[in-house]
Amino acid sequence: MKALTVRQPWAGAIVHQTKRVENRTWKLPPKFLGEQVLLHAAAEPDKNAVVHGPNLDVFGAVIAVIRFTGYHYDSGADPCCSEWAFSGTYHWTIDKDVTVLPEPVPAKGRLGFWTPSDDVLASVQDQLAVAQ
C-alpha cells in the first residue's frame, strides 16, 4: 500500500468528510484508481491556508485510508467540481468513504506517492482490523 502526503489543514478536511478533491499539478497515475492509499498529514502546515477546525493539529503521521475515484484537469473554463478545487490543476476525486484511523501513526512523508515502512503499515493494518 502506498501513501500520499497532504499538508494541513487539507488532510484534516479530507478526514472530516468535507474535502473530496485533491489538487495536484500532475495526473493521478492510473494504477492508484480505486486502490487504498494511506493519507499522511505533512510535518508542516500549508502556511497560505486559512481554515480552522478540529483535528488539524496532527502533523507527520498517517491519519486515514482513502481511495481515488478519478481525476480531471480544470482549465478554469468550466465551473469547478468542488469548492475545494483550484483552477489550473488536476482534481483527484476522493471516495466519500474515508477510513479514519483511531490513532495517528507517526511517519516521515515524502513528495508524491511513497512506500511506508513495514512498522507503519503494520500499525495501520492493526487499527483497520480492530475497526472492522
N, C-alpha and C positions, 0 to 999 in steps of 0.2 A: 504494500500500500504506500502511495506517495503522499506527500504533504505539500501544502501551499501556504506561504506566509502572507498575512494581510495585516496592515497596521490598524491600530485602534484609532478612532472608535469604530472603524468599518467592520472589523472582526466581531465586535460586540453587537453591532446592528444585524449581522448575519445570524448570530446565535439567538437573538431576540425576535427572530422571525419577521423582521421588518425589511431588511435589505435582501433582495433576491436577484441582484445583478452585480457582478464584479467587473469593474472597468479595467481593461488592460490594453496595452499598445500592440499586442500580438494575438494571433488567433489561438483559440483553445486547441491543443493537439487532439485529434480525433480519438486517440486511444483512451482519453480521460472522460469521454462522453458516457454517462451512466455509471461510471465507476466510483467507488467510495474514495474520497480524498480527505486526509486529515486537515482541519483548519487550524493553523498556527497563528497565534497573536504575536506580532513582531515585538522585539525588545524595546523599540522606540515608537512613540505615537506619531501620527500624521500631524505635524505642527501647524498645518494650514486648516485643519478641520475644526469646526465649531459645533460640536454635537455633545450633548450631555445625556447621561442615562446610567442605569445600574450595570454593574459588572464590566465597566470599561477600564478597570484598574488592573486587569490581568495582562502581563507582558512576558514574552519569552516562554510561551507554553502552548501546547496543543489543547484546544478547548472544545472541539466538536468534530463530527464526521459529516461531510456534505457530499452531494452529487451534483455534477453539472449536467444540465438537460439540453444545452445547445449554446450557440453563440451567433452573433451577427455584428456587422460593423455599422456604426452610426455616423454618417457623414454630416449630420446636422440638418439635412434637407427634410427629413420626416420627423414627426413628433417622437419624443423619447419614449421608450418602452417602460420606463420607471422613473420615479422622482429621484432615484439614486444614480441614474445613468448620466454619463458625461458625453457630449458630442465629440466626434473625432477620435473615438476609442472603440475597441471591440467590447461588446457586452456579453459576458459569460453568464448565462442564466442558471440559477441555483434552484434545485428541487425544493419544494415547500417543506418537506420533511427533513429537518436537521436534527441529528442526534447530538445533544449537548452532553459533554462528559460531566459527571458529578464533581470531579476534582480535576483542575488543570494539570497537565503533565509537562513539567519543565523540559524544554528542548531548545537547542540553538537552531534557528532557522536560516534560510538562505534565499536568495533571489530565485524566482522560477519554481518549478516543481523539484522536490528533493526527497531523498530516501531517509526516513528516520532511523535511528539506531534500533537494535534489537530490544534494548531495555525500554525505549519509548513505545515501540509497537506492542510489547508485552503488557505494559501498563494500560495502554488504550484498550487492548483486547480484553484484559481483566475487567475493566469498567463496562465494556459493551456486554460482556457475558452476564454481569450482575443486572444490568438494565433490562435484559430481555426476559 
